[in-house]
Amino acid sequence: MTTTERLHLRVSGETRAELGRSRGSQLRDSLPAAYAKYAELFRILGVDEETERQGAERVIAALAAWRPAVVEELAGIAEGSGLTLAQVVALNARTEILALGKAASSECSTVTAVIDGRHRAVQTWDWHIELAPFWHTHEVDGPGYRYAGLTEQGIVSKIGVNEAGLALHFNILGHREDGPSGVPMHVLSSIVLTECASVDEAIALIRSAPIASSSAFTMLDADRAVSVEMSPAGVFVIEEVAGSVQRTNHFQDAEPLGGQKSEIYEPDSSERLALVRDRIADGGPADTSALVELLVSGEGQPPLTCHADMAKSYGERWATLATIVTDPERRSIRILDGMPTDAATGEWREISVAG
């Protein structure tokens, strides 16, 4: 699928409920298939239907107590698409529900840099190749700040940038206490992008959230870049060093690291991080092309770019589905349908939310 064929949504509404109906109605023809493919993955990884349902109920309860309007948004997606609320919640909490199963992973890498005086970031998004048909780009215009980025079918947010000049990148982490009893990380991404104008505001909001699962949000604005590690053990901020933050899929703070599911992401994650840090040790990239090039793996190197092994089965076949570059000062995000190796020849989709 080329970038020109990739779906782009314009989601709008005066309320969160209207946003949900807008998103759901635009996905009515494809969202049931996306949910079915995720439900299949849940079962493959050992999460039965009842466990999924109970997880969705706990998420609804947590959101109702913290951001009740978000429950209305998820209900709107269900109304617009024809799915049930529990199914929509399960999609948005797919990170949390998958944490209940058994999984191995080769996941995403993110790097920030200061180029020509501006903070910018690049990320690869690695995921199950069977889910490649079910992601899209979107622009969201509703209560709070407008934002744009990449997400999956029926999921309110993933990677994005907002009109205030805050960019957010997303890497999954794994802690032994993870589960679906707090705000889902994909929902938290939407809340940060709609409510926060800066890294400082985003950190404060995240610290207020009922968090029961693990991910890292690498966030940048005009002045600062950080990677915020979230888990049941707490919220931990990894500051930039020499103008750069590097993020793979293991905890860098010692406290949550003690409870990490190391068998899922290691040693791959540490090897990828070491490779990126080695590449920038002699100075940061001179331009955006060089920034993207940081995430190109050479032969025999750790998989900063991921190729699916089609000899394996669903749940084990990982590929780099997209490459994303954010420029928060310019309120823009560029998304490539493919790997960094395709950067020079592939078609980038650029979305701006500048006023």
N, C-alpha and C positions, 0 to 999 in steps of 0.2 A: 504494500500500500504506500503510495507516494504522499508527500505532504499536501499536495493540492487535493487529494482525495480524502484526507483526514478531516473528520467532522470538526466544525467550529461552532460553538454555541454562544449566543448573546442572551444572557439570563438577566431579566430585569423584573422589578416589582417594588411597590411602595413598602411592603412588609416582608418579613421572612417567609411567611406563608405564601405570599404571591411569588417570591423568588422560587420556592419549591415547586409550585404549580407550573411556572415558566420552564424550569429545567425538566420536570417530569413529562410535560406534554411534548417537548422537543425530542425526548428519548423514548416515546411510547412504543415505537416500532422495534427498538433494539435493546432496551433495558431488561426485558424479561430474559433474553438470551444471555446477557452479561451476568445477571444474578444466577441463572442456572449453571453457568460455567464456574462461578465462585462456589456455589453450593456443592458442585462436584469436587472441587478442590478441598473444601472443608471435609467432605467424607473421606477422600483419599488420605488425608492427613490425620484422620481419626477423630474428627469432631462430628458427632452425630446431630441429627435434626433437633433433638430436645436440648442438647447443650447449646447449640446455636440460638434457639429460641430464648432460653434462659439468659444467655449473654445479652441478647438484644433488650430484654426486659430490664436488666440491670443498667444498661446504658441509658435507656429512656428515663429511668428514675434519677440517675445522676444528672442528666441534662435538664430535666424538669426542675431540679432544685437549684441549678446554677445559671442556665440560660434557657428558660422555657420557650422563648421564641424560636430557638433552634429546633425543638421538637415539632413546632408548627411547620417549620421549613421542611423537615423530613417527611411529615405527614402530607405536605403539599406535593412533594416528589411522588409519593405513593399515589395520591389522588390523580395526578397528571399522567402517570405512567401505567396505572393499572396493577402495580405491585401492592403487596400489603406493607403496612408500616414496619413490621418486624423484618421483612426482607430488605427494605431500604436501609434500616438501621444496621442490619448485618453487613451490607455492603460498606457503609461508612465506618463500621467497626471491624473491617476485615483484618486489620493488623492485630487487633485485640483478640478476635476469635481464632485466628491462626495461631496465636501464642498458646492456645489450649491444646494444640495438636503436636504432632511430631514433624519436624521439618529441618532440612538442611538448606543452606542458602549461599548464593554468590550475589552480593548486593552492590549498592550504589557508592560512588565516590564523588566528593565535592571539594572544590578549592576556591578560596577567595584571594584576590590580589588587588593592589592599587596600581592602576594603569593610567598614565597621564593625569595623575592627581585624583582619579575617581575610583571608588570601590566597585569592583565587579566580581562575579562568581560564575563558575561553570560546574555542571553536574552531569553525570551519566545516571540514567534511571534503568536499572536492571530488574527484570521481572519475568514471570513465567511466559514463555513465548505463546502459549495457547490464549493468553489474555491480550495479545497485541491488537486484536480488532476492537477492543473495548476501552481505548483511551482517546481523548480528544483535547483540543484547546478550548478555552472559554474566556469570555469577558462577563463580569458580574457587576451589575449596577443596581444596588438596593440600599437598604439602611446602612449608614456608615460609609467608609471609603470604597470607591470602585477598585476592583482588582482584576487581574488577568493572569492566565497561566495555563498549566497542564493539569489535567485530572483524569479520573476514570469514570466510566458510565455510572451515573447516579450518586457519585461521591462529590461532596460540596467543594472540596479543595485539595490540593496537594502542593505543588511548587508554584510560586507566583510572585507578583510585584503589585503594589498598590499605588494609588494616585498621590499619596503623601510621600512616596519615595522610600518605602520599606520593601525589601525583597526577602523571600523565605525559600530555603532549600530544605529537603526532607530526606533523612536517612533513618532506616529502622535500626533499633538496638534490641537486645534481648536480655531480660532480667528474669530470674526464677520466680518472682512474685507477680509477673505480668498476668493481666486478665481483663475482661470486659466489665469493669465495675466503676469506671470513671468516664471522663470525656474522651471520646476517640481521637486519636492523633490527627486524622484527616479533618475532623470537625474543628479541632483546636486550630488548625492551620487557617480555616475560614474565619474564625473568630479573631485571630491575631490580625489577619489582613484587613478585616473590616473595621476593627476598633483601634488599631495602633498606628501611630505616625512615625515611630522611631524604635530603634533597638531597645532603648531604655524602657519605653512604654510596654513593649512586647515582653520583656523579661518580667516586669511587674505583673502583667496579666497572667503569664504562665505560672508564676508563683502562687497566684490566687486560685488556680484551676484544680478541680478534683482529679488528680492524675493517678492512674492505676496500671499504666502500661508504659512501654519504653520506645522512645525515638529521640533523634537529635534534630532540632531546627537550627540550621546555619542561617543567620540573619544578618543583613547589612543595610545600612543607610548611607547618607553622604559622609558621615563622620566616623563610623565604627563598624566592625564586623566581629561576630561572636558565633560560637556553636554552643547551643544550650542543650545539655543532656537531661532528659526527663525519664523518670522511672519511679516505681513504688518507693525507692530509697530517697527520693527527693529531686530537686532541680539544681543542676550544677553548670556553671558558666565557664566555658573554655574561651579565653581571650585570644585575640590575634597576636602573633609574634612577627615582628619585622614586616607588618602590613599584610599578613596572610593567616588564614585559618585553613586547616586541612581536616577532612572528615571522611572516615569510612564507617564501619559498622560495629565497632567495639567501643566500650566506655574508655574515656581517657582519664576521668577522675577516679581516684583510688576507691572512694566509698562505694559507688554503684558497681564498680568493677568486681568487688568482692562477691556480688550476687549474680554475676553475668552468666548467661547460658553460652559459655565459651565454645561448646561443642558445635554450635550452629554456625558461627562466623569465623572461627579461628582454625588454623593460623592465617587463612586467606586475608582477613581484614587488616591485621598488623603488617602483613607483607605488602599490601597495597599502599598503606599509609607510609611505610618506610620508603617505598619507591617514589611516591609523590614528593616527600620531604627531601629526598636525595636530589630530585630534579630541580627543586627551587633553592637548594642550599647556596648556590653561587649567585643568587639574584632572581627576582621575580620576572614573569613574562613581560615582554616589551609591548605586546599588543594582544587583542582578543584572540587572534588566530593562534598565537603562541600559548595563550591560556588554555584553549581547547586542546592543543597538542599535548599538554601535560597529562591528559587522560587517555592517550593512545598507548596501548601495551605493545611492546616488541615481542619477538619470538622468545619463549621461555621465561617471560616476565609475569608477575602477578596480573590477574585479569582485571585491569582497569576498564577494558572493554570486554564484553562477555559474549561468547558465541554459543548458541544452544547445541547440546549434544543430542541429536535426534534419535540416537540409539537408546536413549533413556525414555522414561515414561512421564506422563503429566505429574507435576509436582517436583520434577528433577531437571527440567529443561529450561535453562535460564539464558536470556539474551539481553543485550543493551537495546531497549526499545526506543529510547530518545536521548538526546543531548540538549541541555538547556543552558543558556547564558543569560544572566540578569545584569541590568545596569540601573540601579535604583535612582541615581541622580537624574537620569533621563526618563525614569518611569517606564522602562521598556524591558521586554523579555523576548528572547529569540529561541525558537524551538526547532530542532532538527529531528525529523522522523527517521532515526537511525543512529549509528555510532559516530564517535569523533573521527574515525577513519573516513567517514563520508563528508566531513565538514567542507572540504574544498569543492566537491562536485554535487553535493546534495542541495535540496531546496529548503532554506530556512524560512520559517514563518515568524515574522516579527509583529508583536502587538505592543502598542503604546497606550498607557492610561494617563498620559500627561493632559493637563487641563486644556 
